[in-house]
Amino acid sequence: MTYYRLINLTAVVLFSILFSAQIIPQQQVYDKIRAMSDSISLSNLDHHIRVLERAGGHYSRVTLTAGNDSGRQYISNTLRAIPGLAVTEDTFYISNAPSPYNTKPIINVIADIPGTNPNGGYYILGAHYDCSASRMGSTVWNQQYLTIRAPGADDNATGVAGLIEMARVLSDTSFGFRPEYSIKLVAFAAEESSPGYTGSHLGSKDYATRAFNRGDVIHGMISLDMVGYNNTNYYTAVVSNQQSQLLGEKMIEARDLFNIDILMNQPPFVNATYSDHDQFWAKGYKAILVIENAPPWNNGPYYTANPLYHTSYDSAGSVNLELVKRVTQLNLVTLSSFASRLTDVDDTEVAEKNIELYSNYPNPFKDVTRIRYAVGAGMKPDGVNNRYSARVVIKVYDVLGKEAATLLDEEMEPGTYQVEFNGAGLASGIYYYRIQQGAEVKTRKMVLVR
């Protein structure tokens, strides 16, 4: 009897040591991302916005202009000056532009943060560096687009400044952060339409098309576009299609996990195509847009419509720098969490399975975490009234197998659901949550951190 008790105790101890040790790497990843977020520099963001606004003295980054070239050169040179950061450029041409502009190189600038899994795919954050003054009136814009003042401070020097600052932080080896999946930061050209050519979102279209043709595995894309106009609230909005909703939901949860003090819209998010994210949708990739309001020409509960974008008056003086900083922090912690698999955004739809259990978020968590689960179409009708339903049970256990909580025990119809788990009163450590429907059982791990 003593022998078997000893074996049992040894197994429990080994089990506890094995799984408790896993809390350390996850906590370390969280701490590194938090430190990176805290290091985002307001003065750096301000500097980038003002340099891009001046555009080498041209005060315009309209596509096909010298100011656009100056802005792109500043972005490329600044990124290349960051130690250890690999920077490349992709060139394309706007064939329907008038001669000689149809042979002018149009360039996307790409910075690469390599992951530990080079064949595992990557995440993208993109921001377009061109601008527009189309709201100065159609006659003026059509006749003067190559010479008109178009500083584009909010739209979209704010997004590019955030991209450059994220590149600096993600490349800083002193944080010790290394994502599993690679991260690509892309300054896109020719997002805006122009009298000089047909079409828009041309830089992102070129990139997404090349990526699709190469067979690139892109887990998700974030477009950062005009994020600094709001003098009354710290607020930003997510735009998403149905396929990409989870990216936006987990951005909100990353905000909560890392305590980024910013208001956001809630799902279901607005589905719209007014930035570079739509070109990734066109190729079947998940993508979201982060923008100051959806849309920025309308008022909202926390936003007054922006009268300055696409005009000659979109200057740095109208930008809320603290808002830009918080949006940059939000995107940094979201992107880093995705790429390091602090959270998992590769959830799949339930097809013929009875149940599916997804990764909880946030994970690790401090107090409350959300658990998504699905009851699938594989269930059989009850034979009486043809209702597809089954009893579903979700419970939480500690590492010793002791039940910590029952989160659900009821009849459920097919669909995707969410339940919250509050760890108040429980000790830090690893816990397991298990879903059961009939004989089918699935289990996942989560980490409670105090």
Secondary structure, 3 states (H helix, E strand, C coil): CHHHHHHHHHHHHHHHHHHHCCHHHHHHHHHHHHHHHHCCCHHHHHHHHHHHHHHHHCCECCCCCHHHHHHHHHHHHHHHCCCCCEEEEEEECCCCCCCCHHHCCEEEEEEEECCCCCCCCEEEEEEECCCCCHHHCHHHHHHHCCCCCECCHHHHHHHHHHHHHHHHHHHCHHHCCCCCCEEEEEEECCCCCECCECCCCHHHHHHHHHHHHHCCCEEEEEEECCCCCCCCCCEEEEEECHHHHHHHHHHHHHHHHCCCCCEECCCCCECCCCCCHHHHHCCCCCEEEEECCCCCCCCECCECCCCCCCCCCCCHHHCCHHHHHHHHHHHHHHHHHHHCCCCCCCCCCCCCCCEEECCCECCCECCEEEEEEEECCCCCCCCCCCCCCEEEEEEEEECCCCEEEEEEEEEECCEEEEEEEECCCCCCEEEEEEEEECCEEEEEEEEECC
